[in-house]
Amino acid sequence: MLLCHDELGPLDVQRRDGRSPFVIVCDHAGRLIPRSLGSLGLSDGELATHIAWDIGAAGVAQRLGAILDAHTVLQRYSRLVIDCNRPLDAADSIAARSERTIIPGNHNVTASAADERARAIFHPYHDDIRSAVDHRQAMGRPTVLVAMHSFTSVFLDVPRPWHVGVLYNRDARVARPLLRALRDEGDLVVGDNQPYAVTDATDYSVVHHGERRGLAHVELEIRQDLIATVRGQDAWAERLARLLPAVIAAIPASNTPPSAE
């Protein structure tokens, strides 16, 4: 068994009955490692860095959810155990290397061990999101999915100029107006599918729970140095809480999501 009976479960669910149309998810909120996996061969210092989790993303998600009264789901275990924003057949679902860091405990993982990680962490997390969306739809409640992430200011020695990235795949009905709203703030460098772009092969949450179900959605990436402190997390949560409802209010109701083109 991957998780012992006295270890935390993979989910931290807040405001399950929140009145907001928003459902906020944070795939890389935590950096816990199951005791059965030791430290995956990494030092405490390495497990505190961005390779293990999205620094600051959980704080923004929690604060944004509280301001909006939004159903919020945080995933507590490190993405190095299993990445909850990757399809299970992706090469980096269980990463053997992150940036320049080798992950010894992820080498030679058997198929059965990978399945156990998925059963213990990946599936409960996504089953809960799916169940929440199903319930909301059965009740006739509108749902807008927001996936919260963060990124490093430098990657493989290359500086990243963006303060925030707005990510999407085929359905840009939230992303496009949010891009404009963030750029209109006047103090931000905003990435359009930068520093990452959503694809079927590299992302799971917004593709599976948002795009494939026809729900309005967006994935957000905030630069980690801007949200490493409580003050920064509060500031970004307040900014997004101001912009997101206005963006959603301006989107025409439609059963057919517009193209990202």
Contacts in CASP RR format, 6 or more apart in sequence:
PFRMAT RR
TARGET T0000
AUTHOR 0000-0000-0000
METHOD contacts of the structure
MODEL  1
MLLCHDELGPLDVQRRDGRSPFVIVCDHAGRLIPRSLGSLGLSDGELATH
IAWDIGAAGVAQRLGAILDAHTVLQRYSRLVIDCNRPLDAADSIAARSER
TIIPGNHNVTASAADERARAIFHPYHDDIRSAVDHRQAMGRPTVLVAMHS
FTSVFLDVPRPWHVGVLYNRDARVARPLLRALRDEGDLVVGDNQPYAVTD
ATDYSVVHHGERRGLAHVELEIRQDLIATVRGQDAWAERLARLLPAVIAA
IPASNTPPSAE
1 36 0 8 1.000
1 116 0 8 1.000
1 120 0 8 1.000
2 34 0 8 1.000
2 36 0 8 1.000
2 37 0 8 1.000
2 116 0 8 1.000
2 117 0 8 1.000
2 119 0 8 1.000
2 120 0 8 1.000
2 121 0 8 1.000
3 9 0 8 1.000
3 10 0 8 1.000
3 34 0 8 1.000
3 36 0 8 1.000
3 120 0 8 1.000
3 121 0 8 1.000
4 34 0 8 1.000
4 35 0 8 1.000
4 36 0 8 1.000
7 32 0 8 1.000
7 34 0 8 1.000
7 35 0 8 1.000
8 32 0 8 1.000
8 76 0 8 1.000
9 76 0 8 1.000
9 124 0 8 1.000
10 75 0 8 1.000
10 76 0 8 1.000
10 77 0 8 1.000
10 120 0 8 1.000
10 121 0 8 1.000
10 124 0 8 1.000
10 125 0 8 1.000
11 73 0 8 1.000
11 74 0 8 1.000
11 75 0 8 1.000
11 76 0 8 1.000
11 124 0 8 1.000
11 125 0 8 1.000
11 128 0 8 1.000
12 29 0 8 1.000
12 73 0 8 1.000
12 74 0 8 1.000
12 75 0 8 1.000
12 76 0 8 1.000
13 71 0 8 1.000
13 72 0 8 1.000
13 73 0 8 1.000
13 74 0 8 1.000
13 128 0 8 1.000
14 62 0 8 1.000
14 65 0 8 1.000
14 66 0 8 1.000
14 71 0 8 1.000
14 72 0 8 1.000
14 73 0 8 1.000
14 74 0 8 1.000
15 65 0 8 1.000
15 66 0 8 1.000
15 69 0 8 1.000
15 70 0 8 1.000
15 71 0 8 1.000
15 72 0 8 1.000
16 71 0 8 1.000
16 132 0 8 1.000
17 71 0 8 1.000
18 69 0 8 1.000
18 70 0 8 1.000
18 71 0 8 1.000
19 69 0 8 1.000
20 65 0 8 1.000
20 68 0 8 1.000
20 69 0 8 1.000
20 70 0 8 1.000
20 71 0 8 1.000
21 141 0 8 1.000
21 142 0 8 1.000
21 143 0 8 1.000
21 144 0 8 1.000
21 248 0 8 1.000
22 65 0 8 1.000
22 68 0 8 1.000
22 70 0 8 1.000
22 71 0 8 1.000
22 143 0 8 1.000
22 144 0 8 1.000
22 145 0 8 1.000
22 146 0 8 1.000
22 244 0 8 1.000
23 70 0 8 1.000
23 71 0 8 1.000
23 72 0 8 1.000
23 73 0 8 1.000
23 129 0 8 1.000
23 132 0 8 1.000
23 133 0 8 1.000
23 136 0 8 1.000
23 143 0 8 1.000
23 144 0 8 1.000
23 145 0 8 1.000
23 146 0 8 1.000
24 61 0 8 1.000
24 64 0 8 1.000
24 65 0 8 1.000
24 68 0 8 1.000
24 70 0 8 1.000
24 71 0 8 1.000
24 72 0 8 1.000
24 73 0 8 1.000
24 146 0 8 1.000
24 147 0 8 1.000
24 148 0 8 1.000
25 61 0 8 1.000
25 72 0 8 1.000
25 73 0 8 1.000
25 74 0 8 1.000
25 75 0 8 1.000
25 129 0 8 1.000
25 145 0 8 1.000
25 146 0 8 1.000
25 147 0 8 1.000
25 148 0 8 1.000
25 205 0 8 1.000
25 209 0 8 1.000
26 54 0 8 1.000
26 57 0 8 1.000
26 58 0 8 1.000
26 61 0 8 1.000
26 72 0 8 1.000
26 73 0 8 1.000
26 74 0 8 1.000
26 75 0 8 1.000
26 147 0 8 1.000
26 148 0 8 1.000
26 149 0 8 1.000
27 54 0 8 1.000
27 75 0 8 1.000
27 79 0 8 1.000
27 83 0 8 1.000
27 84 0 8 1.000
27 85 0 8 1.000
27 125 0 8 1.000
27 147 0 8 1.000
27 149 0 8 1.000
27 204 0 8 1.000
27 205 0 8 1.000
28 53 0 8 1.000
28 54 0 8 1.000
28 57 0 8 1.000
28 75 0 8 1.000
28 79 0 8 1.000
28 83 0 8 1.000
28 84 0 8 1.000
28 85 0 8 1.000
28 149 0 8 1.000
29 53 0 8 1.000
29 54 0 8 1.000
29 57 0 8 1.000
29 58 0 8 1.000
29 61 0 8 1.000
29 74 0 8 1.000
29 75 0 8 1.000
29 76 0 8 1.000
30 52 0 8 1.000
30 53 0 8 1.000
30 58 0 8 1.000
30 74 0 8 1.000
30 75 0 8 1.000
30 76 0 8 1.000
30 77 0 8 1.000
30 78 0 8 1.000
31 47 0 8 1.000
31 48 0 8 1.000
31 52 0 8 1.000
31 53 0 8 1.000
31 77 0 8 1.000
31 78 0 8 1.000
32 76 0 8 1.000
32 77 0 8 1.000
32 78 0 8 1.000
33 39 0 8 1.000
33 40 0 8 1.000
33 47 0 8 1.000
33 77 0 8 1.000
33 78 0 8 1.000
33 80 0 8 1.000
33 81 0 8 1.000
34 77 0 8 1.000
34 81 0 8 1.000
34 120 0 8 1.000
37 81 0 8 1.000
37 105 0 8 1.000
39 47 0 8 1.000
40 47 0 8 1.000
40 80 0 8 1.000
40 81 0 8 1.000
40 103 0 8 1.000
40 104 0 8 1.000
40 105 0 8 1.000
40 106 0 8 1.000
41 103 0 8 1.000
41 104 0 8 1.000
41 105 0 8 1.000
42 52 0 8 1.000
42 80 0 8 1.000
42 101 0 8 1.000
42 103 0 8 1.000
42 104 0 8 1.000
46 52 0 8 1.000
46 101 0 8 1.000
47 78 0 8 1.000
47 80 0 8 1.000
49 55 0 8 1.000
50 150 0 8 1.000
50 151 0 8 1.000
50 152 0 8 1.000
50 224 0 8 1.000
51 80 0 8 1.000
51 98 0 8 1.000
51 99 0 8 1.000
51 101 0 8 1.000
52 78 0 8 1.000
52 79 0 8 1.000
52 80 0 8 1.000
53 78 0 8 1.000
53 79 0 8 1.000
54 79 0 8 1.000
54 148 0 8 1.000
54 149 0 8 1.000
54 150 0 8 1.000
54 151 0 8 1.000
54 224 0 8 1.000
55 150 0 8 1.000
55 224 0 8 1.000
55 227 0 8 1.000
55 228 0 8 1.000
56 150 0 8 1.000
56 222 0 8 1.000
56 224 0 8 1.000
56 227 0 8 1.000
56 228 0 8 1.000
56 233 0 8 1.000
57 148 0 8 1.000
57 149 0 8 1.000
57 150 0 8 1.000
57 222 0 8 1.000
57 227 0 8 1.000
58 74 0 8 1.000
58 148 0 8 1.000
59 227 0 8 1.000
59 230 0 8 1.000
59 233 0 8 1.000
59 237 0 8 1.000
60 148 0 8 1.000
60 150 0 8 1.000
60 222 0 8 1.000
60 227 0 8 1.000
60 233 0 8 1.000
60 236 0 8 1.000
60 237 0 8 1.000
60 240 0 8 1.000
61 72 0 8 1.000
61 74 0 8 1.000
61 148 0 8 1.000
62 72 0 8 1.000
62 74 0 8 1.000
63 233 0 8 1.000
63 234 0 8 1.000
63 237 0 8 1.000
63 238 0 8 1.000
64 70 0 8 1.000
64 72 0 8 1.000
64 146 0 8 1.000
64 148 0 8 1.000
64 236 0 8 1.000
64 237 0 8 1.000
64 240 0 8 1.000
64 241 0 8 1.000
65 72 0 8 1.000
65 237 0 8 1.000
65 241 0 8 1.000
66 237 0 8 1.000
67 237 0 8 1.000
67 238 0 8 1.000
67 241 0 8 1.000
68 241 0 8 1.000
68 244 0 8 1.000
68 245 0 8 1.000
70 146 0 8 1.000
71 132 0 8 1.000
73 125 0 8 1.000
73 128 0 8 1.000
73 129 0 8 1.000
73 132 0 8 1.000
75 84 0 8 1.000
75 121 0 8 1.000
75 125 0 8 1.000
77 121 0 8 1.000
79 85 0 8 1.000
79 95 0 8 1.000
80 95 0 8 1.000
80 98 0 8 1.000
80 103 0 8 1.000
80 106 0 8 1.000
81 94 0 8 1.000
81 117 0 8 1.000
81 121 0 8 1.000
82 93 0 8 1.000
82 94 0 8 1.000
82 114 0 8 1.000
82 117 0 8 1.000
82 118 0 8 1.000
82 121 0 8 1.000
82 122 0 8 1.000
83 90 0 8 1.000
83 92 0 8 1.000
83 93 0 8 1.000
83 94 0 8 1.000
83 95 0 8 1.000
84 121 0 8 1.000
84 122 0 8 1.000
84 125 0 8 1.000
84 126 0 8 1.000
84 204 0 8 1.000
84 205 0 8 1.000
85 147 0 8 1.000
85 149 0 8 1.000
85 203 0 8 1.000
85 204 0 8 1.000
85 205 0 8 1.000
86 92 0 8 1.000
86 93 0 8 1.000
86 202 0 8 1.000
86 203 0 8 1.000
86 204 0 8 1.000
87 93 0 8 1.000
87 200 0 8 1.000
87 201 0 8 1.000
87 204 0 8 1.000
88 114 0 8 1.000
88 118 0 8 1.000
88 122 0 8 1.000
90 201 0 8 1.000
90 202 0 8 1.000
93 114 0 8 1.000
94 106 0 8 1.000
94 109 0 8 1.000
94 114 0 8 1.000
94 117 0 8 1.000
95 103 0 8 1.000
95 106 0 8 1.000
96 102 0 8 1.000
96 103 0 8 1.000
96 106 0 8 1.000
96 107 0 8 1.000
97 103 0 8 1.000
99 155 0 8 1.000
99 156 0 8 1.000
100 156 0 8 1.000
109 117 0 8 1.000
126 204 0 8 1.000
126 205 0 8 1.000
126 208 0 8 1.000
126 209 0 8 1.000
129 205 0 8 1.000
129 209 0 8 1.000
130 209 0 8 1.000
133 143 0 8 1.000
133 145 0 8 1.000
133 209 0 8 1.000
133 213 0 8 1.000
133 215 0 8 1.000
136 142 0 8 1.000
136 143 0 8 1.000
137 143 0 8 1.000
143 215 0 8 1.000
143 216 0 8 1.000
144 174 0 8 1.000
144 215 0 8 1.000
144 216 0 8 1.000
144 217 0 8 1.000
144 244 0 8 1.000
144 248 0 8 1.000
145 205 0 8 1.000
145 206 0 8 1.000
145 209 0 8 1.000
145 210 0 8 1.000
145 215 0 8 1.000
145 216 0 8 1.000
145 217 0 8 1.000
145 218 0 8 1.000
146 217 0 8 1.000
146 218 0 8 1.000
146 219 0 8 1.000
146 220 0 8 1.000
146 244 0 8 1.000
147 205 0 8 1.000
147 206 0 8 1.000
147 217 0 8 1.000
147 218 0 8 1.000
147 219 0 8 1.000
147 220 0 8 1.000
148 220 0 8 1.000
148 222 0 8 1.000
149 219 0 8 1.000
149 220 0 8 1.000
149 221 0 8 1.000
149 222 0 8 1.000
150 221 0 8 1.000
150 222 0 8 1.000
150 223 0 8 1.000
150 224 0 8 1.000
150 227 0 8 1.000
151 160 0 8 1.000
151 165 0 8 1.000
151 195 0 8 1.000
151 196 0 8 1.000
151 221 0 8 1.000
151 222 0 8 1.000
151 223 0 8 1.000
151 224 0 8 1.000
152 160 0 8 1.000
152 223 0 8 1.000
152 224 0 8 1.000
153 159 0 8 1.000
153 160 0 8 1.000
153 223 0 8 1.000
153 224 0 8 1.000
153 225 0 8 1.000
154 160 0 8 1.000
155 195 0 8 1.000
160 195 0 8 1.000
160 223 0 8 1.000
161 189 0 8 1.000
162 189 0 8 1.000
162 190 0 8 1.000
162 191 0 8 1.000
162 194 0 8 1.000
162 195 0 8 1.000
162 221 0 8 1.000
162 223 0 8 1.000
163 188 0 8 1.000
163 189 0 8 1.000
163 190 0 8 1.000
163 222 0 8 1.000
163 223 0 8 1.000
163 226 0 8 1.000
164 182 0 8 1.000
164 188 0 8 1.000
164 190 0 8 1.000
164 191 0 8 1.000
164 220 0 8 1.000
164 221 0 8 1.000
164 222 0 8 1.000
164 223 0 8 1.000
165 190 0 8 1.000
165 191 0 8 1.000
165 192 0 8 1.000
165 193 0 8 1.000
165 194 0 8 1.000
165 195 0 8 1.000
165 220 0 8 1.000
165 221 0 8 1.000
165 222 0 8 1.000
166 175 0 8 1.000
166 178 0 8 1.000
166 179 0 8 1.000
166 182 0 8 1.000
166 190 0 8 1.000
166 191 0 8 1.000
166 192 0 8 1.000
166 193 0 8 1.000
166 218 0 8 1.000
166 219 0 8 1.000
166 220 0 8 1.000
167 175 0 8 1.000
167 193 0 8 1.000
167 196 0 8 1.000
167 197 0 8 1.000
167 198 0 8 1.000
167 203 0 8 1.000
167 206 0 8 1.000
167 218 0 8 1.000
167 219 0 8 1.000
167 220 0 8 1.000
167 221 0 8 1.000
168 174 0 8 1.000
168 175 0 8 1.000
168 193 0 8 1.000
168 198 0 8 1.000
168 206 0 8 1.000
168 217 0 8 1.000
168 218 0 8 1.000
168 219 0 8 1.000
168 260 0 8 1.000
169 197 0 8 1.000
169 198 0 8 1.000
169 199 0 8 1.000
169 200 0 8 1.000
169 203 0 8 1.000
169 206 0 8 1.000
169 207 0 8 1.000
169 211 0 8 1.000
169 260 0 8 1.000
170 211 0 8 1.000
170 257 0 8 1.000
170 259 0 8 1.000
170 260 0 8 1.000
171 210 0 8 1.000
171 211 0 8 1.000
171 214 0 8 1.000
171 216 0 8 1.000
171 217 0 8 1.000
171 257 0 8 1.000
171 258 0 8 1.000
171 259 0 8 1.000
171 260 0 8 1.000
172 258 0 8 1.000
172 259 0 8 1.000
172 260 0 8 1.000
173 216 0 8 1.000
173 251 0 8 1.000
173 254 0 8 1.000
173 257 0 8 1.000
173 258 0 8 1.000
174 216 0 8 1.000
174 217 0 8 1.000
174 218 0 8 1.000
174 247 0 8 1.000
174 248 0 8 1.000
174 251 0 8 1.000
175 218 0 8 1.000
175 260 0 8 1.000
177 247 0 8 1.000
177 250 0 8 1.000
177 251 0 8 1.000
178 218 0 8 1.000
178 243 0 8 1.000
178 244 0 8 1.000
178 247 0 8 1.000
179 190 0 8 1.000
179 191 0 8 1.000
179 192 0 8 1.000
181 243 0 8 1.000
181 246 0 8 1.000
181 247 0 8 1.000
182 188 0 8 1.000
182 190 0 8 1.000
182 243 0 8 1.000
183 190 0 8 1.000
185 239 0 8 1.000
195 221 0 8 1.000
196 202 0 8 1.000
196 221 0 8 1.000
198 206 0 8 1.000
198 207 0 8 1.000
198 219 0 8 1.000
199 207 0 8 1.000
200 207 0 8 1.000
203 219 0 8 1.000
205 219 0 8 1.000
206 217 0 8 1.000
206 218 0 8 1.000
206 219 0 8 1.000
209 215 0 8 1.000
209 217 0 8 1.000
210 216 0 8 1.000
210 217 0 8 1.000
211 217 0 8 1.000
211 257 0 8 1.000
214 257 0 8 1.000
216 248 0 8 1.000
216 251 0 8 1.000
216 257 0 8 1.000
220 240 0 8 1.000
222 236 0 8 1.000
226 232 0 8 1.000
226 236 0 8 1.000
227 233 0 8 1.000
227 236 0 8 1.000
END
